[in-house]
């Protein structure tokens, strides 16, 4: 079992944050596309997913701040 050093964990969390930010931008673009195409029945699902992704991003930021505070 690999035990992450604090530096490795911080680097991994920063990668996760960058990935979440990219995915969130893509999801926002998809939501814009759904609106432009008038596919409003997909909006609740698209918005729910966006909110989940934003929650994951916030948790990653909390984890990073915790790791950096050690």
trRosetta pair geometry for C-beta under 8 A, 3 or more apart (Angstrom, degrees):
i j d omega theta_ij theta_ji phi_ij phi_ji
4 8 4.5 -137 -163 89 88 117
4 9 4.5 106 132 -60 133 90
4 12 7.1 -61 -142 5 146 140
5 8 4.6 95 51 6 79 102
5 9 7.0 -146 90 -5 40 86
6 9 5.7 -56 -148 38 32 111
6 10 6.3 34 153 -21 66 105
6 67 6.2 162 -162 -171 83 92
6 70 5.7 -138 -130 84 137 130
7 10 5.7 -52 -147 35 30 112
7 11 6.4 30 154 -18 64 106
8 11 5.8 -55 -148 37 31 111
8 12 6.3 30 153 -19 65 107
9 12 5.7 -54 -146 37 31 111
9 13 6.3 30 155 -19 65 106
9 67 5.3 -152 112 -133 112 141
10 13 5.8 -56 -146 37 30 109
10 14 6.4 32 154 -20 64 105
10 64 6.7 88 -140 -143 70 77
10 67 4.9 -177 -82 128 80 132
10 68 6.3 94 -118 -72 122 75
11 14 5.7 -53 -150 35 31 112
11 15 6.6 34 150 -20 63 103
12 15 5.6 -52 -153 33 35 113
12 16 6.5 37 149 -20 66 103
13 16 5.4 -48 -149 34 37 115
13 17 6.5 41 151 -22 65 101
13 60 5.9 165 -165 -170 85 86
13 63 5.4 -151 -129 107 135 108
13 64 4.4 175 133 -83 134 86
13 67 6.1 167 7 17 154 151
14 17 5.6 -49 -148 33 34 114
14 18 6.5 35 152 -18 64 103
14 64 6.6 99 -67 -119 64 131
15 18 5.7 -54 -150 37 33 111
15 19 6.3 32 152 -18 66 107
16 19 5.7 -56 -148 38 32 111
16 20 6.2 31 155 -19 67 105
16 60 4.9 -151 112 -134 116 136
17 20 5.8 -54 -146 37 30 110
17 21 6.3 31 155 -20 64 106
17 57 6.6 88 -136 -148 67 78
17 60 4.9 179 -78 128 77 131
17 61 6.5 90 -110 -71 122 69
17 64 6.5 -6 -46 -42 135 147
18 21 5.8 -54 -149 35 30 112
18 22 6.5 30 153 -18 63 106
19 22 5.7 -56 -151 36 32 112
19 23 6.3 29 154 -17 67 108
20 23 5.7 -57 -144 40 32 110
20 24 6.1 35 156 -23 67 106
20 53 6.3 164 -159 -178 89 86
20 56 5.7 -159 -121 105 132 103
20 57 4.1 171 139 -88 141 89
20 60 6.0 -180 -2 15 150 152
21 24 5.7 -52 -145 34 29 113
21 25 6.7 31 155 -19 62 103
21 57 6.7 102 -65 -125 62 131
22 25 5.9 -54 -153 33 31 110
22 26 6.6 30 150 -17 64 106
23 26 5.6 -54 -151 37 35 113
23 27 6.3 35 151 -20 67 105
23 53 5.8 -141 111 -147 111 135
24 27 5.6 -52 -146 36 33 111
24 28 6.4 36 153 -20 65 103
24 50 6.9 90 -143 -147 77 78
24 53 5.1 172 -87 130 83 129
24 54 6.4 90 -119 -74 129 71
24 57 6.5 -11 -46 -46 139 146
25 28 5.7 -53 -149 35 32 112
25 29 6.5 33 151 -19 64 104
26 29 5.6 -55 -153 35 33 112
26 30 6.4 34 150 -20 66 104
27 30 5.5 -51 -148 35 35 113
27 31 6.4 39 151 -21 65 101
27 46 7.0 164 -173 -170 90 83
27 49 6.2 -147 -142 112 135 106
27 50 4.8 170 135 -93 133 85
27 53 6.0 161 3 21 159 160
28 31 5.6 -50 -149 33 33 113
28 32 6.6 37 150 -20 63 102
28 50 6.8 94 -71 -125 65 129
29 32 5.6 -51 -152 34 34 113
29 33 6.5 36 149 -20 65 104
30 33 5.5 -52 -149 35 35 114
30 34 6.4 39 151 -22 66 102
30 46 6.3 -150 113 -142 105 122
31 34 5.5 -49 -148 33 34 114
31 35 6.5 35 152 -19 64 103
31 43 7.3 77 -146 -128 89 72
31 46 4.9 152 -95 147 85 132
31 47 6.9 86 -118 -72 131 67
31 50 6.5 -4 -49 -53 139 143
32 35 5.7 -54 -152 35 32 112
32 36 6.3 30 153 -17 66 107
33 36 5.7 -54 -144 39 32 110
33 37 6.1 18 160 -9 66 111
34 37 6.2 -64 -143 45 25 102
34 39 4.8 -90 -157 69 75 102
34 40 7.5 125 152 -86 96 31
34 42 5.0 -121 -144 83 133 120
34 43 6.1 164 129 -77 135 69
34 46 5.7 -148 2 -28 163 166
35 38 7.7 31 175 -70 30 31
35 40 7.6 56 -114 -88 53 73
35 43 7.4 69 -76 -93 76 112
39 42 4.8 13 134 15 105 118
39 43 7.8 158 107 -38 67 77
40 43 5.2 -21 -163 -12 55 123
41 44 7.9 -41 179 16 41 96
42 45 5.7 -64 -167 46 59 109
42 46 5.5 56 141 -24 87 113
43 46 5.6 -62 -139 42 31 110
43 47 5.9 26 166 -16 70 110
44 47 6.0 -59 -142 40 26 106
44 48 6.2 30 157 -22 63 108
45 48 5.7 -54 -146 35 29 113
45 49 6.4 28 156 -17 63 106
46 49 5.9 -55 -150 36 29 110
46 50 6.4 31 151 -20 63 107
47 50 5.4 -51 -147 35 35 115
47 51 6.4 35 154 -19 66 104
48 51 5.8 -57 -151 37 30 111
48 52 6.5 32 151 -20 64 104
49 52 5.6 -52 -149 34 34 113
49 53 6.4 34 153 -19 66 105
50 53 5.7 -55 -149 37 31 112
50 54 6.4 31 153 -18 65 106
51 54 5.6 -51 -144 37 33 112
51 55 6.4 37 153 -21 63 104
52 55 5.6 -55 -152 35 31 114
52 56 6.5 33 150 -19 65 103
53 56 5.6 -51 -149 35 34 113
53 57 6.4 37 150 -20 64 103
54 57 5.5 -50 -148 35 34 115
54 58 6.5 36 152 -20 65 103
55 58 5.7 -52 -148 35 32 111
55 59 6.5 33 153 -17 65 104
56 59 5.7 -53 -148 37 32 111
56 60 6.4 35 151 -22 64 104
57 60 5.6 -53 -150 33 32 113
57 61 6.6 34 151 -19 65 102
58 61 5.6 -51 -151 34 34 112
58 62 6.5 36 150 -20 65 103
59 62 5.5 -51 -148 35 35 113
59 63 6.3 37 152 -19 66 104
60 63 5.6 -52 -147 37 32 113
60 64 6.3 35 152 -21 65 105
61 64 5.6 -53 -146 35 31 113
61 65 6.4 31 155 -17 65 104
62 65 5.9 -54 -150 37 30 109
62 66 6.3 32 150 -21 63 107
63 66 5.6 -55 -150 36 31 115
63 67 6.3 30 153 -18 66 106
64 67 5.7 -54 -146 37 31 110
64 68 6.1 26 156 -16 66 109
65 68 5.8 -57 -142 41 30 109
65 69 6.2 32 156 -24 63 111
66 69 5.8 -61 -150 34 27 112
66 70 7.3 38 151 -36 59 96
67 70 6.0 -45 -163 8 36 115
